């Protein structure tokens, strides 16, 4: 999606959906993954199974 934004000069809504609580903690805490998602405006959604 990031490449598509660059090549088309458009903006897209980017969403990652997480159902694992441990993964959610990692990517919303203080980690490189969290910083990456924030830097590229990726929304993080949590769903319960």
mmCIF entry with sequence, helices, sheets and N, C-alpha, C, O atoms, coordinates in Angstrom:
data_MODEL
# 
_entry.id   MODEL 
# 
_entity.id                         1 
_entity.type                       polymer 
_entity.pdbx_number_of_molecules   1 
# 
_entity_poly.entity_id                      1 
_entity_poly.type                           'polypeptide(L)' 
_entity_poly.nstd_linkage                   no 
_entity_poly.nstd_monomer                   no 
_entity_poly.pdbx_seq_one_letter_code       
;(UNK)(UNK)(UNK)(UNK)(UNK)(UNK)(UNK)(UNK)(UNK)(UNK)(UNK)(UNK)(UNK)(UNK)(UNK)(UNK)
(UNK)(UNK)(UNK)(UNK)(UNK)(UNK)(UNK)(UNK)(UNK)(UNK)(UNK)(UNK)(UNK)(UNK)(UNK)(UNK)
(UNK)(UNK)(UNK)(UNK)(UNK)(UNK)(UNK)(UNK)(UNK)(UNK)(UNK)(UNK)(UNK)(UNK)(UNK)(UNK)
(UNK)
;
_entity_poly.pdbx_seq_one_letter_code_can   XXXXXXXXXXXXXXXXXXXXXXXXXXXXXXXXXXXXXXXXXXXXXXXXX 
_entity_poly.pdbx_strand_id                 A 
# 
loop_
_entity_poly_seq.entity_id 
_entity_poly_seq.num 
_entity_poly_seq.mon_id 
_entity_poly_seq.hetero 
1 1  UNK n 
1 2  UNK n 
1 3  UNK n 
1 4  UNK n 
1 5  UNK n 
1 6  UNK n 
1 7  UNK n 
1 8  UNK n 
1 9  UNK n 
1 10 UNK n 
1 11 UNK n 
1 12 UNK n 
1 13 UNK n 
1 14 UNK n 
1 15 UNK n 
1 16 UNK n 
1 17 UNK n 
1 18 UNK n 
1 19 UNK n 
1 20 UNK n 
1 21 UNK n 
1 22 UNK n 
1 23 UNK n 
1 24 UNK n 
1 25 UNK n 
1 26 UNK n 
1 27 UNK n 
1 28 UNK n 
1 29 UNK n 
1 30 UNK n 
1 31 UNK n 
1 32 UNK n 
1 33 UNK n 
1 34 UNK n 
1 35 UNK n 
1 36 UNK n 
1 37 UNK n 
1 38 UNK n 
1 39 UNK n 
1 40 UNK n 
1 41 UNK n 
1 42 UNK n 
1 43 UNK n 
1 44 UNK n 
1 45 UNK n 
1 46 UNK n 
1 47 UNK n 
1 48 UNK n 
1 49 UNK n 
# 
_struct_asym.id          A 
_struct_asym.entity_id   1 
# 
loop_
_struct_conf.conf_type_id 
_struct_conf.id 
_struct_conf.pdbx_PDB_helix_id 
_struct_conf.beg_label_comp_id 
_struct_conf.beg_label_asym_id 
_struct_conf.beg_label_seq_id 
_struct_conf.pdbx_beg_PDB_ins_code 
_struct_conf.end_label_comp_id 
_struct_conf.end_label_asym_id 
_struct_conf.end_label_seq_id 
_struct_conf.pdbx_end_PDB_ins_code 
_struct_conf.beg_auth_comp_id 
_struct_conf.beg_auth_asym_id 
_struct_conf.beg_auth_seq_id 
_struct_conf.end_auth_comp_id 
_struct_conf.end_auth_asym_id 
_struct_conf.end_auth_seq_id 
_struct_conf.pdbx_PDB_helix_class 
_struct_conf.details 
_struct_conf.pdbx_PDB_helix_length 
HELX_P HELX_P1 AA1 UNK A 2  ? UNK A 8  ? UNK A 2  UNK A 8  1 ? 7 
HELX_P HELX_P2 AA2 UNK A 21 ? UNK A 28 ? UNK A 21 UNK A 28 1 ? 8 
HELX_P HELX_P3 AA3 UNK A 32 ? UNK A 39 ? UNK A 32 UNK A 39 1 ? 8 
# 
_struct_conf_type.id          HELX_P 
_struct_conf_type.criteria    ? 
_struct_conf_type.reference   ? 
# 
_struct_sheet.id               AA1 
_struct_sheet.type             ? 
_struct_sheet.number_strands   2 
_struct_sheet.details          ? 
# 
_struct_sheet_order.sheet_id     AA1 
_struct_sheet_order.range_id_1   1 
_struct_sheet_order.range_id_2   2 
_struct_sheet_order.offset       ? 
_struct_sheet_order.sense        parallel 
# 
loop_
_struct_sheet_range.sheet_id 
_struct_sheet_range.id 
_struct_sheet_range.beg_label_comp_id 
_struct_sheet_range.beg_label_asym_id 
_struct_sheet_range.beg_label_seq_id 
_struct_sheet_range.pdbx_beg_PDB_ins_code 
_struct_sheet_range.end_label_comp_id 
_struct_sheet_range.end_label_asym_id 
_struct_sheet_range.end_label_seq_id 
_struct_sheet_range.pdbx_end_PDB_ins_code 
_struct_sheet_range.beg_auth_comp_id 
_struct_sheet_range.beg_auth_asym_id 
_struct_sheet_range.beg_auth_seq_id 
_struct_sheet_range.end_auth_comp_id 
_struct_sheet_range.end_auth_asym_id 
_struct_sheet_range.end_auth_seq_id 
AA1 1 UNK A 14 ? UNK A 18 ? UNK A 14 UNK A 18 
AA1 2 UNK A 42 ? UNK A 46 ? UNK A 42 UNK A 46 
# 
loop_
_atom_site.group_PDB 
_atom_site.id 
_atom_site.type_symbol 
_atom_site.label_atom_id 
_atom_site.label_alt_id 
_atom_site.label_comp_id 
_atom_site.label_asym_id 
_atom_site.label_entity_id 
_atom_site.label_seq_id 
_atom_site.pdbx_PDB_ins_code 
_atom_site.Cartn_x 
_atom_site.Cartn_y 
_atom_site.Cartn_z 
_atom_site.occupancy 
_atom_site.B_iso_or_equiv 
_atom_site.pdbx_formal_charge 
_atom_site.auth_seq_id 
_atom_site.auth_comp_id 
_atom_site.auth_asym_id 
_atom_site.auth_atom_id 
_atom_site.pdbx_PDB_model_num 
ATOM 1   N N  . UNK A 1 1  ? 0.828   -1.181  0.000  1.00 0.00 ? 1  UNK A N  1 
ATOM 2   C CA . UNK A 1 1  ? 0.000   0.000   0.000  1.00 0.00 ? 1  UNK A CA 1 
ATOM 3   C C  . UNK A 1 1  ? 0.885   1.261   0.000  1.00 0.00 ? 1  UNK A C  1 
ATOM 4   O O  . UNK A 1 1  ? 0.547   2.261   -0.633 1.00 0.00 ? 1  UNK A O  1 
ATOM 5   N N  . UNK A 1 2  ? 1.992   1.202   0.699  1.00 0.00 ? 2  UNK A N  1 
ATOM 6   C CA . UNK A 1 2  ? 2.889   2.363   0.727  1.00 0.00 ? 2  UNK A CA 1 
ATOM 7   C C  . UNK A 1 2  ? 3.481   2.633   -0.656 1.00 0.00 ? 2  UNK A C  1 
ATOM 8   O O  . UNK A 1 2  ? 3.612   3.784   -1.071 1.00 0.00 ? 2  UNK A O  1 
ATOM 9   N N  . UNK A 1 3  ? 3.830   1.577   -1.349 1.00 0.00 ? 3  UNK A N  1 
ATOM 10  C CA . UNK A 1 3  ? 4.355   1.738   -2.710 1.00 0.00 ? 3  UNK A CA 1 
ATOM 11  C C  . UNK A 1 3  ? 3.286   2.315   -3.626 1.00 0.00 ? 3  UNK A C  1 
ATOM 12  O O  . UNK A 1 3  ? 3.581   3.181   -4.450 1.00 0.00 ? 3  UNK A O  1 
ATOM 13  N N  . UNK A 1 4  ? 2.076   1.859   -3.497 1.00 0.00 ? 4  UNK A N  1 
ATOM 14  C CA . UNK A 1 4  ? 0.978   2.374   -4.296 1.00 0.00 ? 4  UNK A CA 1 
ATOM 15  C C  . UNK A 1 4  ? 0.767   3.868   -4.037 1.00 0.00 ? 4  UNK A C  1 
ATOM 16  O O  . UNK A 1 4  ? 0.524   4.635   -4.969 1.00 0.00 ? 4  UNK A O  1 
ATOM 17  N N  . UNK A 1 5  ? 0.861   4.275   -2.774 1.00 0.00 ? 5  UNK A N  1 
ATOM 18  C CA . UNK A 1 5  ? 0.740   5.702   -2.459 1.00 0.00 ? 5  UNK A CA 1 
ATOM 19  C C  . UNK A 1 5  ? 1.824   6.514   -3.162 1.00 0.00 ? 5  UNK A C  1 
ATOM 20  O O  . UNK A 1 5  ? 1.553   7.575   -3.724 1.00 0.00 ? 5  UNK A O  1 
ATOM 21  N N  . UNK A 1 6  ? 3.039   6.008   -3.124 1.00 0.00 ? 6  UNK A N  1 
ATOM 22  C CA . UNK A 1 6  ? 4.151   6.722   -3.759 1.00 0.00 ? 6  UNK A CA 1 
ATOM 23  C C  . UNK A 1 6  ? 3.998   6.809   -5.266 1.00 0.00 ? 6  UNK A C  1 
ATOM 24  O O  . UNK A 1 6  ? 4.214   7.867   -5.856 1.00 0.00 ? 6  UNK A O  1 
ATOM 25  N N  . UNK A 1 7  ? 3.631   5.712   -5.885 1.00 0.00 ? 7  UNK A N  1 
ATOM 26  C CA . UNK A 1 7  ? 3.586   5.673   -7.343 1.00 0.00 ? 7  UNK A CA 1 
ATOM 27  C C  . UNK A 1 7  ? 2.366   6.379   -7.929 1.00 0.00 ? 7  UNK A C  1 
ATOM 28  O O  . UNK A 1 7  ? 2.415   6.842   -9.068 1.00 0.00 ? 7  UNK A O  1 
ATOM 29  N N  . UNK A 1 8  ? 1.282   6.468   -7.177 1.00 0.00 ? 8  UNK A N  1 
ATOM 30  C CA . UNK A 1 8  ? 0.071   7.110   -7.684 1.00 0.00 ? 8  UNK A CA 1 
ATOM 31  C C  . UNK A 1 8  ? -0.131  8.510   -7.132 1.00 0.00 ? 8  UNK A C  1 
ATOM 32  O O  . UNK A 1 8  ? -1.024  9.238   -7.567 1.00 0.00 ? 8  UNK A O  1 
ATOM 33  N N  . UNK A 1 9  ? 0.716   8.885   -6.158 1.00 0.00 ? 9  UNK A N  1 
ATOM 34  C CA . UNK A 1 9  ? 0.618   10.197  -5.512 1.00 0.00 ? 9  UNK A CA 1 
ATOM 35  C C  . UNK A 1 9  ? -0.768  10.412  -4.891 1.00 0.00 ? 9  UNK A C  1 
ATOM 36  O O  . UNK A 1 9  ? -1.328  11.507  -4.926 1.00 0.00 ? 9  UNK A O  1 
ATOM 37  N N  . UNK A 1 10 ? -1.296  9.324   -4.322 1.00 0.00 ? 10 UNK A N  1 
ATOM 38  C CA . UNK A 1 10 ? -2.588  9.380   -3.643 1.00 0.00 ? 10 UNK A CA 1 
ATOM 39  C C  . UNK A 1 10 ? -2.412  8.858   -2.230 1.00 0.00 ? 10 UNK A C  1 
ATOM 40  O O  . UNK A 1 10 ? -1.380  8.276   -1.898 1.00 0.00 ? 10 UNK A O  1 
ATOM 41  N N  . UNK A 1 11 ? -3.409  9.067   -1.410 1.00 0.00 ? 11 UNK A N  1 
ATOM 42  C CA . UNK A 1 11 ? -3.372  8.607   -0.031 1.00 0.00 ? 11 UNK A CA 1 
ATOM 43  C C  . UNK A 1 11 ? -4.438  7.532   0.164  1.00 0.00 ? 11 UNK A C  1 
ATOM 44  O O  . UNK A 1 11 ? -5.553  7.660   -0.341 1.00 0.00 ? 11 UNK A O  1 
ATOM 45  N N  . UNK A 1 12 ? -4.098  6.482   0.891  1.00 0.00 ? 12 UNK A N  1 
ATOM 46  C CA . UNK A 1 12 ? -5.017  5.388   1.141  1.00 0.00 ? 12 UNK A CA 1 
ATOM 47  C C  . UNK A 1 12 ? -5.112  5.132   2.640  1.00 0.00 ? 12 UNK A C  1 
ATOM 48  O O  . UNK A 1 12 ? -4.174  5.399   3.392  1.00 0.00 ? 12 UNK A O  1 
ATOM 49  N N  . UNK A 1 13 ? -6.253  4.614   3.056  1.00 0.00 ? 13 UNK A N  1 
ATOM 50  C CA . UNK A 1 13 ? -6.423  4.246   4.453  1.00 0.00 ? 13 UNK A CA 1 
ATOM 51  C C  . UNK A 1 13 ? -5.774  2.883   4.660  1.00 0.00 ? 13 UNK A C  1 
ATOM 52  O O  . UNK A 1 13 ? -6.107  1.913   3.980  1.00 0.00 ? 13 UNK A O  1 
ATOM 53  N N  . UNK A 1 14 ? -4.846  2.824   5.606  1.00 0.00 ? 14 UNK A N  1 
ATOM 54  C CA . UNK A 1 14 ? -4.112  1.595   5.881  1.00 0.00 ? 14 UNK A CA 1 
ATOM 55  C C  . UNK A 1 14 ? -4.527  1.075   7.260  1.00 0.00 ? 14 UNK A C  1 
ATOM 56  O O  . UNK A 1 14 ? -4.434  1.795   8.255  1.00 0.00 ? 14 UNK A O  1 
ATOM 57  N N  . UNK A 1 15 ? -4.980  -0.171  7.310  1.00 0.00 ? 15 UNK A N  1 
ATOM 58  C CA . UNK A 1 15 ? -5.473  -0.751  8.551  1.00 0.00 ? 15 UNK A CA 1 
ATOM 59  C C  . UNK A 1 15 ? -4.861  -2.137  8.733  1.00 0.00 ? 15 UNK A C  1 
ATOM 60  O O  . UNK A 1 15 ? -4.785  -2.922  7.788  1.00 0.00 ? 15 UNK A O  1 
ATOM 61  N N  . UNK A 1 16 ? -4.427  -2.426  9.954  1.00 0.00 ? 16 UNK A N  1 
ATOM 62  C CA . UNK A 1 16 ? -4.017  -3.780  10.302 1.00 0.00 ? 16 UNK A CA 1 
ATOM 63  C C  . UNK A 1 16 ? -4.945  -4.222  11.429 1.00 0.00 ? 16 UNK A C  1 
ATOM 64  O O  . UNK A 1 16 ? -5.175  -3.488  12.390 1.00 0.00 ? 16 UNK A O  1 
ATOM 65  N N  . UNK A 1 17 ? -5.469  -5.429  11.292 1.00 0.00 ? 17 UNK A N  1 
ATOM 66  C CA . UNK A 1 17 ? -6.401  -5.966  12.280 1.00 0.00 ? 17 UNK A CA 1 
ATOM 67  C C  . UNK A 1 17 ? -5.693  -7.061  13.070 1.00 0.00 ? 17 UNK A C  1 
ATOM 68  O O  . UNK A 1 17 ? -5.114  -7.986  12.499 1.00 0.00 ? 17 UNK A O  1 
ATOM 69  N N  . UNK A 1 18 ? -5.752  -6.938  14.383 1.00 0.00 ? 18 UNK A N  1 
ATOM 70  C CA . UNK A 1 18 ? -5.057  -7.858  15.281 1.00 0.00 ? 18 UNK A CA 1 
ATOM 71  C C  . UNK A 1 18 ? -6.076  -8.560  16.175 1.00 0.00 ? 18 UNK A C  1 
ATOM 72  O O  . UNK A 1 18 ? -6.994  -7.924  16.694 1.00 0.00 ? 18 UNK A O  1 
ATOM 73  N N  . UNK A 1 19 ? -5.914  -9.868  16.354 1.00 0.00 ? 19 UNK A N  1 
ATOM 74  C CA . UNK A 1 19 ? -6.802  -10.589 17.269 1.00 0.00 ? 19 UNK A CA 1 
ATOM 75  C C  . UNK A 1 19 ? -6.031  -11.203 18.437 1.00 0.00 ? 19 UNK A C  1 
ATOM 76  O O  . UNK A 1 19 ? -6.634  -11.799 19.330 1.00 0.00 ? 19 UNK A O  1 
ATOM 77  N N  . UNK A 1 20 ? -4.724  -11.065 18.438 1.00 0.00 ? 20 UNK A N  1 
ATOM 78  C CA . UNK A 1 20 ? -3.882  -11.619 19.493 1.00 0.00 ? 20 UNK A CA 1 
ATOM 79  C C  . UNK A 1 20 ? -3.457  -10.499 20.447 1.00 0.00 ? 20 UNK A C  1 
ATOM 80  O O  . UNK A 1 20 ? -2.830  -9.526  20.028 1.00 0.00 ? 20 UNK A O  1 
ATOM 81  N N  . UNK A 1 21 ? -3.801  -10.640 21.724 1.00 0.00 ? 21 UNK A N  1 
ATOM 82  C CA . UNK A 1 21 ? -3.494  -9.595  22.704 1.00 0.00 ? 21 UNK A CA 1 
ATOM 83  C C  . UNK A 1 21 ? -1.998  -9.353  22.859 1.00 0.00 ? 21 UNK A C  1 
ATOM 84  O O  . UNK A 1 21 ? -1.572  -8.211  23.027 1.00 0.00 ? 21 UNK A O  1 
ATOM 85  N N  . UNK A 1 22 ? -1.194  -10.415 22.805 1.00 0.00 ? 22 UNK A N  1 
ATOM 86  C CA . UNK A 1 22 ? 0.255   -10.265 22.943 1.00 0.00 ? 22 UNK A CA 1 
ATOM 87  C C  . UNK A 1 22 ? 0.837   -9.458  21.790 1.00 0.00 ? 22 UNK A C  1 
ATOM 88  O O  . UNK A 1 22 ? 1.700   -8.605  22.000 1.00 0.00 ? 22 UNK A O  1 
ATOM 89  N N  . UNK A 1 23 ? 0.376   -9.721  20.594 1.00 0.00 ? 23 UNK A N  1 
ATOM 90  C CA . UNK A 1 23 ? 0.837   -8.975  19.418 1.00 0.00 ? 23 UNK A CA 1 
ATOM 91  C C  . UNK A 1 23 ? 0.385   -7.527  19.515 1.00 0.00 ? 23 UNK A C  1 
ATOM 92  O O  . UNK A 1 23 ? 1.147   -6.613  19.200 1.00 0.00 ? 23 UNK A O  1 
ATOM 93  N N  . UNK A 1 24 ? -0.838  -7.318  19.944 1.00 0.00 ? 24 UNK A N  1 
ATOM 94  C CA . UNK A 1 24 ? -1.362  -5.955  20.093 1.00 0.00 ? 24 UNK A CA 1 
ATOM 95  C C  . UNK A 1 24 ? -0.490  -5.138  21.040 1.00 0.00 ? 24 UNK A C  1 
ATOM 96  O O  . UNK A 1 24 ? -0.193  -3.975  20.765 1.00 0.00 ? 24 UNK A O  1 
ATOM 97  N N  . UNK A 1 25 ? -0.083  -5.735  22.144 1.00 0.00 ? 25 UNK A N  1 
ATOM 98  C CA . UNK A 1 25 ? 0.769   -5.033  23.116 1.00 0.00 ? 25 UNK A CA 1 
ATOM 99  C C  . UNK A 1 25 ? 2.105   -4.635  22.493 1.00 0.00 ? 25 UNK A C  1 
ATOM 100 O O  . UNK A 1 25 ? 2.621   -3.547  22.748 1.00 0.00 ? 25 UNK A O  1 
ATOM 101 N N  . UNK A 1 26 ? 2.653   -5.525  21.679 1.00 0.00 ? 26 UNK A N  1 
ATOM 102 C CA . UNK A 1 26 ? 3.951   -5.244  21.044 1.00 0.00 ? 26 UNK A CA 1 
ATOM 103 C C  . UNK A 1 26 ? 3.835   -4.100  20.044 1.00 0.00 ? 26 UNK A C  1 
ATOM 104 O O  . UNK A 1 26 ? 4.673   -3.199  20.034 1.00 0.00 ? 26 UNK A O  1 
ATOM 105 N N  . UNK A 1 27 ? 2.811   -4.128  19.209 1.00 0.00 ? 27 UNK A N  1 
ATOM 106 C CA . UNK A 1 27 ? 2.750   -3.121  18.148 1.00 0.00 ? 27 UNK A CA 1 
ATOM 107 C C  . UNK A 1 27 ? 2.090   -1.809  18.565 1.00 0.00 ? 27 UNK A C  1 
ATOM 108 O O  . UNK A 1 27 ? 2.034   -0.868  17.774 1.00 0.00 ? 27 UNK A O  1 
ATOM 109 N N  . UNK A 1 28 ? 1.592   -1.737  19.791 1.00 0.00 ? 28 UNK A N  1 
ATOM 110 C CA . UNK A 1 28 ? 1.055   -0.461  20.270 1.00 0.00 ? 28 UNK A CA 1 
ATOM 111 C C  . UNK A 1 28 ? 1.888   0.094   21.420 1.00 0.00 ? 28 UNK A C  1 
ATOM 112 O O  . UNK A 1 28 ? 1.618   1.191   21.908 1.00 0.00 ? 28 UNK A O  1 
ATOM 113 N N  . UNK A 1 29 ? 2.877   -0.642  21.847 1.00 0.00 ? 29 UNK A N  1 
ATOM 114 C CA . UNK A 1 29 ? 3.740   -0.196  22.938 1.00 0.00 ? 29 UNK A CA 1 
ATOM 115 C C  . UNK A 1 29 ? 4.903   0.632   22.418 1.00 0.00 ? 29 UNK A C  1 
ATOM 116 O O  . UNK A 1 29 ? 4.796   1.333   21.411 1.00 0.00 ? 29 UNK A O  1 
ATOM 117 N N  . UNK A 1 30 ? 6.014   0.532   23.131 1.00 0.00 ? 30 UNK A N  1 
ATOM 118 C CA . UNK A 1 30 ? 7.223   1.256   22.732 1.00 0.00 ? 30 UNK A CA 1 
ATOM 119 C C  . UNK A 1 30 ? 8.145   0.294   21.999 1.00 0.00 ? 30 UNK A C  1 
ATOM 120 O O  . UNK A 1 30 ? 9.071   -0.266  22.587 1.00 0.00 ? 30 UNK A O  1 
ATOM 121 N N  . UNK A 1 31 ? 7.889   0.110   20.730 1.00 0.00 ? 31 UNK A N  1 
ATOM 122 C CA . UNK A 1 31 ? 8.699   -0.801  19.919 1.00 0.00 ? 31 UNK A CA 1 
ATOM 123 C C  . UNK A 1 31 ? 8.937   -0.174  18.557 1.00 0.00 ? 31 UNK A C  1 
ATOM 124 O O  . UNK A 1 31 ? 8.317   0.829   18.201 1.00 0.00 ? 31 UNK A O  1 
ATOM 125 N N  . UNK A 1 32 ? 9.842   -0.777  17.803 1.00 0.00 ? 32 UNK A N  1 
ATOM 126 C CA . UNK A 1 32 ? 10.088  -0.262  16.451 1.00 0.00 ? 32 UNK A CA 1 
ATOM 127 C C  . UNK A 1 32 ? 8.848   -0.455  15.598 1.00 0.00 ? 32 UNK A C  1 
ATOM 128 O O  . UNK A 1 32 ? 8.560   0.362   14.724 1.00 0.00 ? 32 UNK A O  1 
ATOM 129 N N  . UNK A 1 33 ? 8.103   -1.544  15.849 1.00 0.00 ? 33 UNK A N  1 
ATOM 130 C CA . UNK A 1 33 ? 6.892   -1.796  15.062 1.00 0.00 ? 33 UNK A CA 1 
ATOM 131 C C  . UNK A 1 33 ? 5.854   -0.712  15.314 1.00 0.00 ? 33 UNK A C  1 
ATOM 132 O O  . UNK A 1 33 ? 5.218   -0.226  14.380 1.00 0.00 ? 33 UNK A O  1 
ATOM 133 N N  . UNK A 1 34 ? 5.687   -0.343  16.552 1.00 0.00 ? 34 UNK A N  1 
ATOM 134 C CA . UNK A 1 34 ? 4.745   0.715   16.902 1.00 0.00 ? 34 UNK A CA 1 
ATOM 135 C C  . UNK A 1 34 ? 5.141   2.031   16.237 1.00 0.00 ? 34 UNK A C  1 
ATOM 136 O O  . UNK A 1 34 ? 4.295   2.746   15.700 1.00 0.00 ? 34 UNK A O  1 
ATOM 137 N N  . UNK A 1 35 ? 6.424   2.337   16.278 1.00 0.00 ? 35 UNK A N  1 
ATOM 138 C CA . UNK A 1 35 ? 6.916   3.571   15.653 1.00 0.00 ? 35 UNK A CA 1 
ATOM 139 C C  . UNK A 1 35 ? 6.688   3.535   14.142 1.00 0.00 ? 35 UNK A C  1 
ATOM 140 O O  . UNK A 1 35 ? 6.338   4.550   13.541 1.00 0.00 ? 35 UNK A O  1 
ATOM 141 N N  . UNK A 1 36 ? 6.884   2.380   13.538 1.00 0.00 ? 36 UNK A N  1 
ATOM 142 C CA . UNK A 1 36 ? 6.686   2.233   12.090 1.00 0.00 ? 36 UNK A CA 1 
ATOM 143 C C  . UNK A 1 36 ? 5.232   2.475   11.716 1.00 0.00 ? 36 UNK A C  1 
ATOM 144 O O  . UNK A 1 36 ? 4.946   3.232   10.789 1.00 0.00 ? 36 UNK A O  1 
ATOM 145 N N  . UNK A 1 37 ? 4.306   1.830   12.437 1.00 0.00 ? 37 UNK A N  1 
ATOM 146 C CA . UNK A 1 37 ? 2.885   1.995   12.137 1.00 0.00 ? 37 UNK A CA 1 
ATOM 147 C C  . UNK A 1 37 ? 2.457   3.454   12.282 1.00 0.00 ? 37 UNK A C  1 
ATOM 148 O O  . UNK A 1 37 ? 1.683   3.960   11.470 1.00 0.00 ? 37 UNK A O  1 
ATOM 149 N N  . UNK A 1 38 ? 2.957   4.121   13.305 1.00 0.00 ? 38 UNK A N  1 
ATOM 150 C CA . UNK A 1 38 ? 2.618   5.535   13.505 1.00 0.00 ? 38 UNK A CA 1 
ATOM 151 C C  . UNK A 1 38 ? 3.213   6.403   12.394 1.00 0.00 ? 38 UNK A C  1 
ATOM 152 O O  . UNK A 1 38 ? 2.552   7.311   11.891 1.00 0.00 ? 38 UNK A O  1 
ATOM 153 N N  . UNK A 1 39 ? 4.448   6.123   12.018 1.00 0.00 ? 39 UNK A N  1 
ATOM 154 C CA . UNK A 1 39 ? 5.125   6.928   10.994 1.00 0.00 ? 39 UNK A CA 1 
ATOM 155 C C  . UNK A 1 39 ? 4.424   6.862   9.645  1.00 0.00 ? 39 UNK A C  1 
ATOM 156 O O  . UNK A 1 39 ? 4.436   7.832   8.887  1.00 0.00 ? 39 UNK A O  1 
ATOM 157 N N  . UNK A 1 40 ? 3.813   5.722   9.343  1.00 0.00 ? 40 UNK A N  1 
ATOM 158 C CA . UNK A 1 40 ? 3.154   5.546   8.056  1.00 0.00 ? 40 UNK A CA 1 
ATOM 159 C C  . UNK A 1 40 ? 1.630   5.600   8.157  1.00 0.00 ? 40 UNK A C  1 
ATOM 160 O O  . UNK A 1 40 ? 0.929   5.160   7.246  1.00 0.00 ? 40 UNK A O  1 
ATOM 161 N N  . UNK A 1 41 ? 1.126   6.135   9.254  1.00 0.00 ? 41 UNK A N  1 
ATOM 162 C CA . UNK A 1 41 ? -0.316  6.329   9.458  1.00 0.00 ? 41 UNK A CA 1 
ATOM 163 C C  . UNK A 1 41 ? -1.134  5.051   9.251  1.00 0.00 ? 41 UNK A C  1 
ATOM 164 O O  . UNK A 1 41 ? -2.169  5.064   8.585  1.00 0.00 ? 41 UNK A O  1 
ATOM 165 N N  . UNK A 1 42 ? -0.657  3.960   9.829  1.00 0.00 ? 42 UNK A N  1 
ATOM 166 C CA . UNK A 1 42 ? -1.383  2.693   9.755  1.00 0.00 ? 42 UNK A CA 1 
ATOM 167 C C  . UNK A 1 42 ? -2.260  2.580   10.996 1.00 0.00 ? 42 UNK A C  1 
ATOM 168 O O  . UNK A 1 42 ? -1.772  2.669   12.123 1.00 0.00 ? 42 UNK A O  1 
ATOM 169 N N  . UNK A 1 43 ? -3.548  2.385   10.782 1.00 0.00 ? 43 UNK A N  1 
ATOM 170 C CA . UNK A 1 43 ? -4.479  2.210   11.892 1.00 0.00 ? 43 UNK A CA 1 
ATOM 171 C C  . UNK A 1 43 ? -4.383  0.778   12.398 1.00 0.00 ? 43 UNK A C  1 
ATOM 172 O O  . UNK A 1 43 ? -4.225  -0.159  11.615 1.00 0.00 ? 43 UNK A O  1 
ATOM 173 N N  . UNK A 1 44 ? -4.480  0.618   13.705 1.00 0.00 ? 44 UNK A N  1 
ATOM 174 C CA . UNK A 1 44 ? -4.455  -0.706  14.299 1.00 0.00 ? 44 UNK A CA 1 
ATOM 175 C C  . UNK A 1 44 ? -5.809  -0.951  14.943 1.00 0.00 ? 44 UNK A C  1 
ATOM 176 O O  . UNK A 1 44 ? -6.255  -0.182  15.795 1.00 0.00 ? 44 UNK A O  1 
ATOM 177 N N  . UNK A 1 45 ? -6.458  -2.033  14.524 1.00 0.00 ? 45 UNK A N  1 
ATOM 178 C CA . UNK A 1 45 ? -7.756  -2.399  15.084 1.00 0.00 ? 45 UNK A CA 1 
ATOM 179 C C  . UNK A 1 45 ? -7.642  -3.730  15.786 1.00 0.00 ? 45 UNK A C  1 
ATOM 180 O O  . UNK A 1 45 ? -6.978  -4.643  15.295 1.00 0.00 ? 45 UNK A O  1 
ATOM 181 N N  . UNK A 1 46 ? -8.281  -3.845  16.927 1.00 0.00 ? 46 UNK A N  1 
ATOM 182 C CA . UNK A 1 46 ? -8.267  -5.088  17.688 1.00 0.00 ? 46 UNK A CA 1 
ATOM 183 C C  . UNK A 1 46 ? -9.648  -5.727  17.626 1.00 0.00 ? 46 UNK A C  1 
ATOM 184 O O  . UNK A 1 46 ? -10.656 -5.061  17.864 1.00 0.00 ? 46 UNK A O  1 
ATOM 185 N N  . UNK A 1 47 ? -9.693  -7.002  17.311 1.00 0.00 ? 47 UNK A N  1 
ATOM 186 C CA . UNK A 1 47 ? -10.951 -7.745  17.300 1.00 0.00 ? 47 UNK A CA 1 
ATOM 187 C C  . UNK A 1 47 ? -10.831 -8.952  18.214 1.00 0.00 ? 47 UNK A C  1 
ATOM 188 O O  . UNK A 1 47 ? -9.757  -9.541  18.336 1.00 0.00 ? 47 UNK A O  1 
ATOM 189 N N  . UNK A 1 48 ? -11.919 -9.315  18.849 1.00 0.00 ? 48 UNK A N  1 
ATOM 190 C CA . UNK A 1 48 ? -11.950 -10.510 19.687 1.00 0.00 ? 48 UNK A CA 1 
ATOM 191 C C  . UNK A 1 48 ? -12.448 -11.690 18.878 1.00 0.00 ? 48 UNK A C  1 
ATOM 192 O O  . UNK A 1 48 ? -13.321 -11.562 18.019 1.00 0.00 ? 48 UNK A O  1 
ATOM 193 N N  . UNK A 1 49 ? -11.870 -12.841 19.176 1.00 0.00 ? 49 UNK A N  1 
ATOM 194 C CA . UNK A 1 49 ? -12.295 -14.068 18.495 1.00 0.00 ? 49 UNK A CA 1 
ATOM 195 C C  . UNK A 1 49 ? -13.415 -14.691 19.232 1.00 0.00 ? 49 UNK A C  1 
ATOM 196 O O  . UNK A 1 49 ? -13.918 -15.737 18.821 1.00 0.00 ? 49 UNK A O  1 
# 
